[in-house]
Amino acid sequence: MPRNELTLPAEIITIYRELRTEAWRSIHAYNLSAVSGLAVSEKLTELENFMSNWATHSAVSFTRAVEIQFAEAANIATNRMTIADLLAFVQRRHESLSDNIWQLLENGGADIQSVQDCIIPSAETYIPVLPGKGKKKFKLQTAPKTNELISNLLTIGIRADDLRVYRGVVAIHMLRNEPYTVVEIQSLGKQIAICDQIGEAVFISQSIKPLGFWASTTKNELKSNSDIQVLHYDEEGAWLSLITDLLLGRVASIDRVLSDERILHLQKMFFEHELETVGKGKYFAKTDKILWDRDAQGQWCRVEGETGSTINDALTHGRRGLSHWKDKNMTLARFLEHQGLRVSLHSEARLLTDDKVLHWQKMFFERELEVNGTGRYFSLSDKTLWDKDVNGQWIVVKGETGTGLDTAFAKGARGLSHWKGKKMTLARFLEHHGLQVSQRSEARHLSDDRILHLQKMFFEHELEINGVGRYFAQKDKILWDRDGDGQWVIVEGESGYMIDESLREGRRGLSHWKGSSVPKFLEYYGLRVSLLSEAKHLSDEKILYLQQMFFKRELEINGAGRYFSDRDKVLWDRDANEQWYIVEESGVNINAALFSGGRGLAHWKGKGMSLANFLEHYGLQISRQSETKRLTDERVLYLQKMFFERELEINGAGRYFSMRDKILWDKDANNEWSIVEWDSGAKIDKAFRYGIRGLAHWKGTSLAEFKKHYGLINPDRPVSKGANPTPAKPACV
């Protein structure tokens, strides 16, 4: 339409100028953060809606020309910029800020370091992406997450000179195309590891960790670290808000915070939505997967990422700001009851009382008497319960089983909270009310006398069949008894494993044995365990004896005695004729038993004992192979010196090895270069991190920190062979 045909009232021009000014201010306030981006979007949308609505009411087609005439009528300097032009301007500003964010940090005094380490490496089991001839069927997308994070930090008052930034690299053949960057906020003592690739998590450390930690710890290890919190990027900017709250101490965890008021509000909204859509209001339970709220326009919208189950879980464990409910056995149903709200019909139907369970037991007994001629009460093995309808006909109690009721008693759930913590079961409930349990349940009842009888029968059966008596263990699947004629019969539905489980859990009448086991039961009654168990039993004296025998055989066979280590798979002893024979044992198994305190070595449990430590404890010289594994500061410095010299000799430029070097070097007796067997930069770095192989005083550090401590710094620039290099002198020389 002709531009002179558009006439704007003065009040419309005034409103337009205000909206345009607010939009322009939001554009200039844009700083890469998602919050500022959302503000731009809201202001531009508000401006566009205003112009579009006015044009519609004025019977004018809303076009680019109309947008320009709005600006001209309001005498806006940038009058030819439409909404699309403004968006393009934002995009250019975004690109400009992204390019200059690192310059901004440098000018502000931030410590920015480009390191050659791969921050957050792949797990050892990752499958490398090898180069191929075909086209990629997927595209790894990126987002300016690092820029948004740093911009947001500067926005909330953190100074640039308070930041130390480590920019890592991507290892060859990694599926990840973008490196991780560690942003360290020194005044707060926190670190954030972030990667611009979509799908890569953000890791927040509540303490400052050395670079070696980030360069040697995989994602799974980070996720299991209690000091590390994990969150994921979202385009709406919620992740930045969570980081801000976490850094400033507003929340203790990045989990979404809940409160009693928030839950009550969601319940109110859910009730109103049900009333409006179904005609009958109800409150949500943990089974409801969709919750509702109203948006700014009063329209119903889903509460993203929230369900009845997630809120029930938060109440149960006291998480997400609900710590006041922790240890109070709170659930969503109990929360509603506590607030005086009527739970859903489904939840009410599932509420239990002692009288309701007793009524079902009475009905079950009567039906069994009617159908089978003998009455019995149901147990946890019964999958169908019965009741009578108004006409006196038998009907199935829907959704109820013996197992379900037994679980409710054990947990004190579904209205049975008065039984919680009292180790109540369905069988004990019947006993409590003087009801005889089913014959099958009586047959499963155990006592000390019953187990001793079964052990006696098993021993006699073994003695009769194999000529050697023994008592049953957990591994025995068949137990024996004698019938009325004295013949051997299998004990139906029983095994060593089931009895061991009952002893451990204190079930089936064995509550006084809870936490025990079949071996402990046998030991308590002075019964000799099976020959196999005795053979597996270890003691310090037995290990020392096996070490002595191993030493003698090595001396006899190889001319040099040594003690076995955790790598030796064959151990030796002498028989009655002084002949060597193989012992069904190995250094690996004995090392594991020492570490775990198993097989009779409970006095070593929790002390981090190993076979090497055991030998050292008793003053025995460890094997020559183990001696070569032992490290000291001097040994590592010597290996660094040798590596430096070889690099200088071969490549014309000396350097010290790092965790990426797979081959280390030394010189033999003839002064020739030889490979250091089985050792590598990665293995030595691991020894520093875990404080093993004699490096306990370095535990928690890395090879890189060791080199820094001793001033082992590689020359900045490699020198070619023909340049008569003068390399830096190794600190270990």
Buried (B, 14 or more C-beta within 10 A) or exposed (E): EEEEEBEBEEEBBEBBBEBBBBBBEBBEBBBBBBBBBBBBEEBBEEBBEBBBEBBEEBEBEBEEBBBBBBBBBBEBEEBEBBBEBBBEBBEEBBEEBBEEBBEBBEEEEBBBEEBEBBBBBBEEEBEEEEEEEEEEEEEEEBBBBBBBBBBBBBBEEBBBEBBBBBBBBBBEEBEBEBBBBBBBBBEBEBBBBBBBBBEBBBBBBBEBBBBBBBBBBBBEEBEEBEEBBEBEBEEEBBBBBBBBBBBEEEBEEBBBBBEBEBBBEBBBBBBBBBEEEEEEBBBBBBEBEEBBBEEEEEEEEEBEEBBBBBBBBBBBBBBBBBEEBEEEBBBBBBBBBEEEEEBBEEBEEBBBEBEBBBEBBBBBBBBBEEEEEEBBBBBBBBEEBBBEEEEEEEEEBEEBBBBBBBBBBBBBBBBBEEBBEEEBBBBBBBEEEEBEBBEEBEEBEBEBEBBBEBBBBBBBBBEEEEEEBBBBBBEBEEBBBEEEEEEEEEBEEBBBBBBBBBBBBBBBBBEEBEEBBBBBBBEEEEBEBBEEBEEBEBEBEBBBEBBBBBBBBBEEEEEEBBBBBBBBEEBBBEEEEEEEEEEEBBBBBBBBBBBBBBBBBEEBEEEEBBBBBBBEEEEBEBBEEBEEBBBEBEBBBEBBBBBBBBBBEEBBBBBBBBBBBEEBBBEEEEEEEEEBEEBBBBBBBBBBBEBBBBBEEBEEBBBBBBBBEBEBEBEEEBBEEEEEBEBBEBBBE
